[in-house]
Amino acid sequence: MKPKKISTHVIPVSNPARAFRFFHEVFDVPAFEETNTNKYLVLEQERLAFIPGEPTELELTVKDHFETVQNHLASYYVTILSIEEARLNKMIVTIEDFEKNKIRIICNK
């Protein structure tokens, strides 16, 4: 996927390492490394912060088309909870991560 925008850069999780891997692998959020032990993800020129907390809802806007998103999620065995059409020739694909965060992926038709 080609992530473009996220509604929040602070994401509640119980397992930061697993969340890092999920967001990096499933959504292709770019990873950077300051040292061998300090890796981080960046979207919109801002680091994503994985903090302890209760599940939330967030939106991730991607540059991809619906079919690409659907195939990409299937390749990582991510279950799609719902699909809806939105205005301006967009589709919204809703999933849950392993932390029960509800993620609405906004993509092109």
C-alpha positions as CSV (number, residue, x, y, z in Angstrom):
1,M,0.0,0.0,0.0
2,K,1.0,3.6,-0.4
3,P,-0.1,5.3,2.8
4,K,-0.7,9.1,2.5
5,K,-2.4,10.3,5.7
6,I,-3.4,9.0,9.1
7,S,-6.0,10.5,11.5
8,T,-3.8,10.2,14.6
9,H,-0.1,9.5,15.1
10,V,-0.7,8.1,18.6
11,I,-2.0,4.5,18.5
12,P,-3.0,2.6,21.7
13,V,-1.5,-0.9,21.8
14,S,-0.4,-3.5,24.4
15,N,2.5,-4.9,22.2
16,P,4.5,-2.1,20.5
17,A,6.8,-4.4,18.7
18,R,3.9,-6.3,17.1
19,A,2.1,-3.0,16.3
20,F,5.3,-1.7,14.6
21,R,5.5,-4.9,12.5
22,F,1.8,-4.8,11.6
23,F,1.8,-1.1,10.5
24,H,5.1,-1.5,8.6
25,E,4.2,-4.8,6.8
26,V,0.5,-4.5,6.3
27,F,0.3,-0.8,5.5
28,D,3.8,-0.3,4.2
29,V,4.4,2.7,6.6
30,P,8.1,3.6,6.1
31,A,10.5,2.5,8.9
32,F,13.6,4.4,9.9
33,E,16.5,3.5,12.1
34,E,18.6,5.7,14.4
35,T,20.5,2.9,15.9
36,N,20.3,-0.9,15.7
37,T,17.8,-0.8,18.7
38,N,15.9,2.3,17.9
39,K,13.5,1.9,14.9
40,Y,10.5,4.0,14.2
41,L,7.7,4.5,11.7
42,V,7.0,7.9,10.0
43,L,3.9,9.0,8.2
44,E,3.3,12.7,7.1
45,Q,6.8,13.5,8.4
46,E,5.8,12.6,11.9
47,R,6.6,9.5,14.0
48,L,3.9,7.0,14.9
49,A,3.7,6.5,18.7
50,F,2.5,3.2,20.1
51,I,1.3,3.7,23.6
52,P,-0.6,1.7,26.2
53,G,-4.3,2.3,26.0
54,E,-7.8,1.1,25.1
55,P,-8.6,0.3,21.4
56,T,-9.6,3.3,19.3
57,E,-10.8,4.1,15.8
58,L,-8.5,5.7,13.2
59,E,-8.5,6.5,9.5
60,L,-5.7,5.7,7.1
61,T,-5.8,7.3,3.6
62,V,-3.9,5.5,0.9
63,K,-3.1,6.3,-2.7
64,D,-4.1,2.8,-3.9
65,H,-7.3,1.6,-5.6
66,F,-9.8,-0.6,-3.9
67,E,-8.8,-3.8,-5.6
68,T,-5.2,-3.3,-4.7
69,V,-6.1,-2.7,-1.1
70,Q,-8.3,-5.7,-1.0
71,N,-5.6,-8.0,-2.5
72,H,-2.9,-6.6,-0.2
73,L,-5.0,-7.2,2.9
74,A,-5.8,-10.7,1.7
75,S,-2.1,-11.5,1.3
76,Y,-1.6,-10.7,5.0
77,Y,-4.8,-12.6,6.0
78,V,-6.4,-9.5,7.3
79,T,-10.2,-9.8,7.6
80,I,-12.3,-7.0,6.1
81,L,-15.1,-6.1,8.4
82,S,-17.0,-3.8,6.0
83,I,-16.7,-2.0,2.6
84,E,-18.6,1.1,1.8
85,E,-18.7,3.6,-1.0
86,A,-17.8,7.2,-0.1
87,R,-18.1,10.4,-2.0
88,L,-15.5,11.8,-4.4
89,N,-14.9,8.4,-6.0
90,K,-13.6,6.8,-2.8
91,M,-14.1,3.5,-1.0
92,I,-13.7,2.8,2.7
93,V,-12.5,-0.6,3.9
94,T,-12.8,-1.2,7.6
95,I,-10.6,-3.7,9.4
96,E,-9.4,-4.4,13.0
97,D,-5.8,-4.9,14.0
98,F,-4.8,-7.5,16.5
99,E,-5.3,-4.9,19.3
100,K,-8.9,-4.4,18.3
101,N,-8.3,-0.9,16.9
102,K,-10.8,-0.2,14.2
103,I,-9.0,1.1,11.1
104,R,-10.9,2.7,8.2
105,I,-8.8,2.6,5.1
106,I,-9.8,5.3,2.6
107,C,-8.8,4.4,-1.0
108,N,-9.7,5.2,-4.6
109,K,-12.4,3.3,-6.4
